[in-house]
């Protein structure tokens, strides 16, 4: 008897529900809680907890250090590598590698699109710890806040948070974003915009490092801005 023949009438529905939960964690980003999953998908809390625990057991998800939230696990990462997008051109990688040799910390190159942020060159020694494709995660990373600042007229993205609106106004004035990490206390990230000839935001250079090192970011900003100028014609 084949494996398909063993599937009971309820099992395909359970598989579909588990995949829906997995997709929701990927969409919301690292740290999403069971309650948020339950509310977003309209699942009973007991069902959401059961599916999340099964996905953790099978290593498709992992629990965050605070044990409240969840993030994508090893098996998802392995699957993603099989369909990973093509690497940036060699000239782009050379610029980013030079920055990594001069700055101690994680240097990441990201692309912006209509859906959010896509990391196209992650620092292999300091992997990014957050997914930033969802509105929820955009607010909690420097690379995400750059995009929010660009979307200054999008009230749906900004909501009614006056503190966030003030932070985004500061980003537009200063020309870079800073955000303390909510996932790794004591660390933070900087993000510098990369624009095309028309001035539109197309990419970003991001640095993640201990917060004490980037509280006075002048030295890092100079290097990142130099890299952004080199990368702009290569990415536009």
C-alpha positions in Angstrom: 0.0 0.0 0.0 1.4 3.4 -1.0 2.0 6.3 1.4 -0.9 8.2 -0.1 -3.2 5.3 0.7 -2.5 5.6 4.4 -3.7 9.2 4.5 -7.0 9.4 6.3 -9.8 11.8 5.4 -8.6 14.3 8.1 -4.9 14.1 7.5 -4.7 16.3 4.3 -6.6 19.0 6.1 -4.1 18.8 9.1 -1.2 19.1 6.6 -2.8 22.1 5.0 -3.3 23.8 8.4 0.3 23.1 9.4 1.6 24.6 6.1 -0.7 27.6 6.6 0.8 28.1 10.1 4.3 27.8 8.7 3.6 30.4 6.0 2.2 32.8 8.6 5.4 32.5 10.7 7.4 33.3 7.6 5.2 36.2 6.8 5.1 37.7 10.3 8.8 37.2 11.0 10.8 35.9 13.9 9.2 36.3 17.3 5.6 35.9 16.3 3.6 34.3 19.1 1.0 31.5 19.2 -1.7 34.0 20.1 -0.8 36.2 17.1 -0.9 33.2 14.8 -4.2 32.1 16.3 -5.7 35.6 15.9 -4.3 36.1 12.4 -5.5 32.8 11.0 -8.7 32.5 13.0 -7.6 29.2 14.5 -8.6 28.0 17.9 -5.8 28.6 20.3 -5.5 24.9 21.1 -5.1 24.1 17.4 -2.5 26.8 16.9 -0.5 25.6 19.8 -0.7 22.0 18.7 0.4 22.7 15.1 3.2 25.0 16.3 4.5 22.3 18.6 4.4 19.7 15.9 6.4 22.0 13.5 8.9 22.6 16.3 9.3 18.9 16.9 10.0 18.4 13.2 12.5 21.3 13.1 10.5 23.4 10.7 10.1 26.0 13.5 12.2 26.9 16.5 11.2 28.6 19.7 12.7 32.0 20.4 15.0 32.3 23.5 12.2 33.9 25.5 10.0 30.8 24.8 7.1 33.0 23.7 7.6 33.4 20.0 8.6 31.2 17.1 11.0 31.5 14.1 11.7 29.4 11.0 13.8 26.4 11.7 16.6 24.4 10.2 14.6 22.4 7.7 13.0 25.6 6.2 16.5 27.1 5.9 17.7 24.0 4.1 14.8 24.0 1.7 15.3 27.7 1.0 18.9 27.1 0.1 17.8 24.7 -2.6 15.9 27.5 -4.3 18.0 30.4 -3.3 18.1 33.4 -5.7 21.2 34.0 -7.8 24.0 35.7 -6.0 24.6 39.4 -6.7 27.1 40.2 -9.5 30.7 39.8 -8.6 31.3 43.6 -8.6 28.6 44.0 -6.0 30.0 41.2 -3.8 33.5 42.8 -4.0 32.2 46.1 -2.6 30.3 44.4 0.2 33.3 42.1 1.0 35.6 45.2 1.3 33.2 46.7 3.8 33.1 43.4 5.8 36.9 43.5 6.0 36.9 47.0 7.5 33.9 46.8 9.8 33.6 44.3 12.6 29.9 43.3 12.7 27.3 41.9 10.3 27.1 43.6 6.9 24.0 42.8 4.9 22.9 44.0 1.5 19.1 44.1 1.0 16.8 44.8 -1.9 13.4 46.6 -1.6 10.4 45.6 -3.6 6.6 46.0 -3.4 6.3 43.4 -0.7 9.0 44.5 1.6 12.7 43.7 2.1 14.7 40.9 0.6 18.2 40.1 1.9 20.3 39.4 -1.2 23.8 39.1 0.4 23.7 38.1 4.1 26.9 38.2 6.1 27.9 34.6 6.5 29.6 35.3 9.8 26.7 37.2 11.3 23.4 35.9 9.8 20.5 38.3 10.0 18.2 37.3 12.9 14.9 38.8 11.6 12.7 38.5 8.6 11.5 41.9 7.5 8.9 41.2 4.8 5.9 41.8 7.0 4.6 45.2 8.3 5.1 43.8 11.8 8.8 43.2 11.3 9.5 46.4 9.3 9.0 48.4 12.4 11.6 46.4 14.4 14.6 46.6 12.1 16.7 49.4 10.7 16.4 48.0 7.1 12.6 47.8 7.6 12.3 51.3 8.9 14.1 52.7 5.9 11.3 51.4 3.8 8.6 52.7 6.1 10.3 56.1 6.0 10.1 56.0 2.2 6.4 55.1 2.4 5.7 58.3 4.3 2.2 58.6 2.8 1.1 55.1 3.6 -1.1 55.5 6.7 -1.9 51.8 6.8 1.8 51.0 7.4 2.3 53.7 10.0 -0.9 53.1 11.9 -1.6 55.5 14.8 1.8 55.3 16.5 3.1 58.9 17.0 6.5 57.6 18.3 7.1 55.6 15.2 6.0 58.5 13.0 8.6 60.7 14.8 11.3 58.1 14.3 10.5 57.9 10.6 10.7 61.6 10.2 14.1 61.6 11.8 15.2 58.9 9.3 14.2 61.1 6.4 16.1 64.1 7.9 19.3 62.2 8.9 19.4 59.9 5.9 19.9 56.6 7.8 18.0 54.4 10.2 19.0 53.0 13.6 17.1 50.5 15.6 17.9 48.6 18.8 17.3 44.8 18.4 14.2 43.5 20.2 15.5 39.9 19.6 19.0 40.3 20.9 19.2 42.8 23.7 22.4 44.9 23.7 22.7 44.9 19.9 21.4 47.2 17.2 21.4 47.9 13.5 22.1 50.7 11.1 20.8 51.0 7.6 21.9 53.2 4.8 19.7 53.7 1.7 20.9 53.0 -1.9 19.0 55.0 -4.5 18.7 54.9 -8.3 19.2 57.9 -10.5 15.7 59.0 -10.0 16.2 59.0 -6.2 14.0 56.0 -5.5 15.0 53.6 -2.8 16.2 50.3 -4.4 18.5 48.7 -1.8 20.1 49.2 1.6 23.4 48.5 3.4 22.9 47.3 6.9 25.2 46.9 9.9 24.3 44.8 12.9 26.6 45.1 15.9 26.7 45.6 19.7 24.7 48.7 20.5 27.6 50.2 22.5 29.6 50.3 19.3 27.0 52.0 17.1 25.6 54.5 19.6 28.1 57.0 18.1 27.8 55.8 14.4 29.8 58.5 12.6 32.7 56.3 11.6 30.4 53.5 10.5 28.1 55.8 8.6 31.0 57.2 6.6 32.1 53.7 5.5 28.6 52.6 4.8 27.8 55.7 2.7 31.0 55.2 0.7 29.9 51.7 0.0 26.4 52.8 -0.9 27.8 55.3 -3.5 29.8 52.5 -5.1 26.9 50.1 -5.1 24.2 52.5 -6.5 25.2 52.3 -10.2 25.6 48.5 -9.9 22.1 47.9 -8.4 20.0 50.6 -10.1 
